[in-house]
Every structure is written in C-alpha cells, then in structure tokens.
Amino acid sequence: MYRTKIEELKAWKQQPDRKPLIVQGARQVGKTWLIKELGRTEFQKMAYVNFEYAVELQNLFLQDLNITRIISLLGAFSGIKITPEDTLIVFDEIQSAEKGLTSLKYFCENAPEYHVIASDSLLGMNLHNKVSFPVGKVNFLYLYPMNFYEFLLALHENGLAEILRTKQWDILGVFTNKFKEYLRYYFYIGGMPEAVQAFANNRDWRMVRRIQHELLKTYENDFSKHAPYDVVPRINMIWQSIPAQLGRENKKFVYGVMKEGARAKDFELAMQWLTDSGILLKCCRISKPDMPLVAYQDLSAFKLFFNDTGLLAAKSNLDVKTIIGGTDIFTEFKGALTEQFVMQQLRQAEPDYIGYWTNDKSTTEVDFVVQHNGEIIPVEVKATENLTAKSFKFFCEKFKPANAVRTSLSGYRRETWMTNVPLYAIGNYF
C-alpha cells in the first residue's frame, strides 16, 4: 500500500542537516511498515530492533551512550555491518528501552552521518513520566490512519485518486456515484491499514469488523498496561462514552454523559492520556476567528473524536447493511460519522490548528474553523443534500473570511461567499 508520508521520509534521508527522526502515531496506524518500506526501497541494509520484543537489548543504552559501542552491538544483533552511507538504523518502540530517547541526542551530536529512525506510540505519556527528551536534536513525522486518497489507492482506484490529488474539480461530477460508493465503504472500513488491506484482498466485511474489534481491544489493553493504575477507570469511562457524545446534537463533550455529577478536574489526566496517545482527537471551541486561533481557544468546551472513522463505526456497532442503504450512512446517529470523517481528513492535512466556533450563547455554531497557510477557514459539514446552513452564513457575514468551505454530498462549486467541496474531496482541498 502507498502512504503519502513516504515522500517526507525520502526527503528526510536527503537532508544535509538531517537529525534522528521520531515517527509518532497511535498504535497500528502503520509506522513500522512505513519505516521498513523506506529501508527496503531507499537503503541497501537495515538494522532493525523492536525494543518491546528484543528484551535482551532493552538495557543497550544504560552502560553509556557511546555511539561506537552501540553501533557495534546493533551490528552483532542484526547480523549486518552498519555503514553510515547505506544502512538505516531503526529503533522501533524506543520507549521500551531506558535512555533510548536520550541516545538520539548523541547520534545527532556525535554521529550525524548515520540514518536513525525511532518510532514511539506512547511518547506523549512518556514525557509526562519525566523521560529525558533530546530537545532540538531530533526531527518529527506524525503518521495517522490512511486518508480517503490512500484508501482509494489501496483499492486500486488510481484514476479516482489522481482526480483528487490533482484537484480536477471540473471532472469530479462525472464520477460522483463511484466516489460516494467508496466513501460509504470508507465510513465502515476506515483507514487502519490492517482493515483496509484485508478488504482490498478479499472484500470480506465481517473480517474487517473482526479486525476493528481486535484493534479496539488492543487500545483498551494499552489503558491498563501503560496508564497510571488510578486513571484507568476514568480513561475507560471517556472511551466508552465517545459514540454517545458524538451522537448528541452539537457533539460537544459533556461530562455528565459518562456519570452524573462528573467534574472536569477528575478527568483531565485521563483525557490527556487518550489525546497524547493519538487514540482520540480533540477539537476546542474558539471564541473569535482571528490569528492565531490557539490564542482564542476555550479549553473548557471541546469535542472528542476517534482517530479513525472505521473504529467509531465498529465501536458504535454500525451494521454493514448501512453500506448499501444509499446515503443513510452519512446521517447515522445525527451525522456523527460524517463529522468524524471530516475531522480525520482535516487532521491529516496537518493545518496549524483545528477548532470549532459558537457564539457566547451557543445558539449558532460552525463545525470547524481551521488555521492553514496563514488563513482562517470556516468549514461547515452537511451530511445530506439539504444545504441550509443559517449559522454558517451568519458567521461568514459577521467575520467575512476570505475563504469559506461547506462540505457535503453536493458537487463542487464556487459561490461568492463560499465554496462547496464534496465530502470525498475535503482531505485534498487543503
């Protein structure tokens, strides 16, 4: 399968001022596959260590951080002669090796000629545990589940994917039905690589759902394995409540949905754990659409989304029959899947900030407000062909954004005050 992030990895390899690279992302989003693909296609040799499984190497960095010694031991373990010009060194799940992250500083300072990539699914939580971090000595790359463009490529729909990539808005309409069909598929399957690969191989919907439930279970096992013991019950409460939270009319997270009388301060650490791990995506209210949006965020009002549309569908027990039910899937539990999809595609475009806007009385709302390439762009999400959006128009008349986007099942068209972008093209619009 093709992942667009491979191009960033290739560019990193060629940088003269390259630093060790940390690839981050939630578990099972394809970090290891992506790194190994770089090693397979761009290097003659690869010295790979997964510290979760290579228990005998978990103390590799404890004796000292002498790079010559470390390289020698890595060469013995991997059975290859490590040479700077043609060997990729991979430290997978580096959080399992004490002082592993710290070692990257010494690779940067004392041996910059080596190509070193580390992956860490739990970096955010490790930093809360006061792990020494090599500030300024590493590069970063964040990997998300597959977006809709990558999904089309995985299903061998290269022509449709190319139309999206090159933004051929004038011919999108010719293939509307095919795009909508695959969009329904994506709502059910999502972008977790294992689920996408299984569907691409055999078109078995039940296998997809089985894989998704296994992935959900993996995440839940991580709660008890890695999170502080006293925080685990609250993590589970948040996690279990997300479908109900997104099924509400305005999607705003309400503590009382989990438990009557629940208070924000009791769940702060649990919520931080889930967002730092990349399992949940957080979107805060902004009070004013001005630069920078982060200066106007209201931390007490927010929405929480899953990291993947397919996992939300599985967690919500969405029946596969919805896939063949026309547009029904886009309106399931008040359009929650549609808004989840848009959040996921926007996040993967890596804008500077994603929030949402309401007025002070919360009587009008815009689903997303995005800061991207020096612009503030409101994004209204419509799950149906009914395009009435009084709040969105009010926002645009009040704040007069240079670029406003409504995304819906309707075709691409530009109007004087906004642009309608089809749902299936929103990830390639930005």
Summary of the structure (lengths in Angstrom):
residues: 430
radius of gyration: 22.5
end to end distance: 22.8
largest distance: 66.5
contacts: 1388
relative contact order: 0.10
helix: 49%
strand: 17%
